[in-house]
Amino acid sequence: MAGLNISITFLWLVAGLCQALRCLARRLVSPWVYSCLTSELAASLQLCSSCLELRMLFDIGPWGGGFGPDVLLTLLFFLLVAHSVSSEGASANPTVSLQEFLLLRSSLLTTSAKLLAQAVGTATGWAVTRLFWSWELTHFHLLQNLIAPQCSSSIRMAPHRAAAVEGACSFLFHLILLKVYRSHPVCRVPALAATVTFLTYVAEPFTGAFFNPALATATTFHCSGSSLWDYIQVYWLGPLAGMLSALLLHQGNIPRLFQKNLLYSQKSKYKIPKARVVARTEGEEPRQRAKRDKSNSAPHA
């Protein structure tokens, strides 16, 4: 349990470091630079370091520490909640940034800046975590340093099936994200954290359950057992296809590419309320009756 406490302390220290970076950058840089670069870099660093430490616990913890997946999944849920609350809208996920671009919520320049910041933040998070592991503060990190050079691929099935698994996870995640996008954070944050935790529980034995291209690149691309094309197919193309499918199902089209709704018929915005029609027909009867009475009462020649 002491090893688990040290890992949790590391997670909180990384979160505090990233929060300090956000507070400092908020005073020194412009709002655009902060939202597109600094915020995404800090969120990616925090997410990558946390997920690498948790993945190490997933691999070694059950037999090295005696705690099961229930402890780690609970820790993952609260970690995701803390990350969402502190990230201030930063996604730390390239497919989410591309989704915002396709929804016309961000420009090409803004999206490119976010993708660059995510790449730098993820690489920095990987370096920070490896440095922490090199100190070997616990037997978990000692074992991790011994097995790290011989790490194996997280793809444990045929690449096309693994790509389908990552795509399905990405599809469900983005569909929930689109549904709760305008919800209050009190509802949105736990819903997304619970979704990611559930998908991790289901898909982790097959692909590692990343559905985040930047995170997967830093975590597993350097491991042996799969080719570069297999990694690209599973961890880049799979999540991208899942995001596009979720966007098409939710919106009926992709706003950046098509203006016409491809799936759902759009009804006219301008309709005459039924109440007005009824009122008009009811008002015409007394007028017609008055005209008939007037014509009957007219003097005959």
N, C-alpha and C positions, 0 to 999 in steps of 0.2 A: 504493500500500500504506500510505502514511502516513495517508491519510484513513480507511482501515479500522481502523488502530491507534487513532486518536482515537475512533472510534465504539465500539470495544471498551472503551476506557478509560471512556467515558461509561456504558456498560452496567454496568461494575464499580462505578463511583462511585454509581450509582443503587441497586445492590444493597447496597452498604455503608451508604448513607443509610437505606434501609429497615430494614436489620438494626439499626442504631443506634436507630431509632425503636422497634423491637420491644423491645430491651433496656431502653430508658428506660421504656416503657409497662408492661413486666412488673413494674417496681418501684413504679410510681405508681398503677396502677389495679387494680381487682378482676379476678379470673380471668374472670368472665363478660364484663365490658367488654373485656378484652383479646382473648378468643377471638372475640367476635362483632363488635367494632368495630375495634379497633386492628390486629389481625392481618389482617383482611380489607382494611382500608384500605391497609395497607402492601403487601400482596400485590398488590392491584389497581393501586396506583401503580407498583410495580416491573414488573408484567406489561405495563401500557399503555405506559410509557416505552420498555421494551425492544422491544415489538412495533412501535411507531411508528418507532423508529430502524432496526429490521431491515427494515420495509416500505420505508423510504426507500432502503436499500441494495438491496433487490430491484428497485426501480424505476429507480434511477440507476446502481447498481454495475456491471451487465454492460457498459454502453457508456461509463460515466464512469470506471470503475476497472479494467476489464479482467478482473475475476474473475467466474466463472460461478456458476450456481445451486448447484453442489456445495459451494462454499465457504460460501454463505449457509445452506444446509440443515444443514451440519455445525455451523455457529455456532448455528443455531436449536436443534438437538438439545441441545447442551451448555448453552445458555441455559435451556432447559426443565428440564433436570436440576438446574441450580443453583437455579432458582426453586422447584422442588418440595421440594428439601432445606431451603431457608431459610424456606419459607412456614409451616412448623409446622402443617400441616393445613388452612390457609386455601385456599379454592378459587379465589377471584377470578373466579368464573363464576356468574352468576345461575341457570343451569339446574342446576348441581351443587347449589346451595343449595336450590332447589325440589325436587330429587330427594331430598335428605336429609329435607325436610319430608314428602314423600309416603311415605317409608319409615319414618316415625315416629321418626326419629333426632333431630329438633329440633322445637321448638315454633313456633307462629306468631310469637310475639314475637322469638325468636332469629332466625328466618328473615328477618323484616322488618328487624331490625337489620343483618344481614349484607348484605341487598340495598341498604340505605341506605349502608353503608360502602363497598360496591363501587362505587356511583355516584359518591360523593365521591372515592374513591381514583382512579378512572379519569379523572375530570375534572381532578384535580390532576396526574396523570401526563401528560395531554395538555398542560396549561399549562407544566409543567416542561420537556417536550421542545421545545415551541415556543420557549421562552425560550433553550434551548441552541442551537436552530437559528438564532436571531436573531443569535448571536455570529459566525456564519459562519467557524468555525475551519477548515473544509475546503471544497474546491470542491463536494463533495457537498451541504453545507448551503447554500452559495450558490445552487446550482441548485434545491434544494428550496424555498428562500424565493421564488425567481422563479416557480416553477410552482404553489406552494401555493394562491394565490387562484383559480387556474383548474383546480383538481383536478376530476377526473371520477369518476363513480360506479364502484365495483368490480363492479357487476352487468353482466356482458357477455353476457347471454342473456335470454330471456324470463323475467319475474319468477316465474311458476309453476315453471319448470324450475330457476331459481336457488334457489328455496325448497326444491325437492326435493333439490338438491345439498347445501345447508346442512343439511337434515334428515338426509340419509344420513350426512354427516360426524358430526353430533351423535349419531346412532344408534350408529355404530361406536365412537365415543369413549366414550359412556356404557356401552355393552355391555362394553367392555374394562375400564372403571372398576369396574363391578359385579363382574366376574369376579376382579379382582385386589385388591378392596377390603381383604380380610383377609390378603393376602400380605405377606411381609417387604418393607420399603422397598427393599432391595437388588434385589429383582425387580420391585416395583411401579413405582418411579420410572423406570427405563429403559424399561419396557414402555409406560407412558403417554407418555413423551417420544418414543419411536419411533413410536407411533401418531399423535400430533399432527404430527410431522415428515412422515410418509408422507401423511397427509390434506392437509397444506399443499401438498406437491408435486403431488398429483393435482388438487386443487380450486382452487388459487390462480388459474389462468388464467380461471376461470369466475366466481367470486364473491369471490375474495380469501381464501377458506378461514378465516373467523373462527370460526364455530359457538360464539360467545360474545357474547350480546347487548350486554353493557356495553362490551366492546372494540370491537365493530362500531359502536356508537353514537358513541363518541369518535373513531373513525378515519375513517368514511366518510359519516355521515349529513349532514354539512354540504356535501358535494360535489354538484355539479350533474349532471344527466343522468338522475336517477330521482326519482320522487315520494316523499313521506313514506310513503304506503301501501305502495309497492314496498319501501322499506327495512324497514318493520315486517313485511311479509309474508315477506321473505327472511331477515332477520337476527334477528327475534324469534319469529315463529310457526314458521318452519322448524326451528330448533334445539329449540324447546319440543316440537314434534311428534316429533322424533327422540328426545328424552329419554324422553317418555312411551312410545314404541314399544319402546325398549330395556328400560325398566322392566317393561312388561307382558310382554315375551318372557322376561325373566330370572326374574321373580317369579311370573308367571302371573296376577297381579292388581296393583292399586295399593293397598297397605295402608291408606292414609289414607282411601280412598273405598270399598273393598270388602274384606270379611273373607273371603268365599268365593273360592277359587281358580277363576279363569275359564278357564284353559287346561289345567291339569294336575290329574289326579285325585290326591287325597291318601289314602294308605293309613293304616290304623289303626296307632297307635303301640304298642298293646298286643297282642302276639302270643304264643302259647304256643310255646316253642321245640320243634322237632321232636325233639330229643334227649330231652326230658322225656316226650313222648308215647311214644317207643319204649321208654324205661325203664319206663314205667307198664305197657305191654302185655307187656313181657318179665317183669315182676314178677308179673303176674296168672296166668301159666301155672303156676308152681310151686304157687300157692295153690289153684287149681282141681284140680290133680293130687293135692294133699294131701287135699282134701276128698273126692275120689273114693276114695282109698285108705282113708280113715277110714270112709267109709260101707260099703265092701266088707268091712272087718275087723270091723264091728259084729256081735254075737251075734244069731242068728236065734231067734225064738220057737218 
